[in-house]
Amino acid sequence: MEKYELVEIRKHLGKTQKQLAQLLGVALKTIKSFEQGWRNIPAYIERQALFLLVANESLNKNNKHCWEIKKCPESIRQNCPAWELRMGQLCWFINGTICEGKVQKDWAAKMMICRKCKVFKSLLSNLNF
């Protein structure tokens, strides 16, 4: 995650740096360091920030599930945790999902695919990234 993305998420949530720090369970100084680019934003912070954004913005809307949008065949869906848990709007958040025909090794590899995916992009359509 880039520093400007974290700033955009914080502003979209209507939170101060202090409030975001409390939500993410980190120190205010940590958020300032992330936003100014002094520290890299770790995967767990990226994941939590995106979750808060999507939960706030999209989960109450009638968005389609990922398997509907991507037209996944039943053989893929039955082995995918997003389908099993009925969390098609949080497919990007759940490890072990079957995207591009296989389970991704880690969060970074998964997010490279998710950031290009129309399901993920639709959830973030109100932001500038």
ABEGO torsion letter per residue (X at the ends): XBAAAAAAAAAAAGBBAAAAAAAAGBBAAAAAAAAAGABBBBAAAAAAAAAAAAAAAAAABBBBBAAAAAGBBAAAAAABAAAAAGBAAAAAABBGBBBGGBBBABAAAAAAAAAABAAAAAAAAABBX
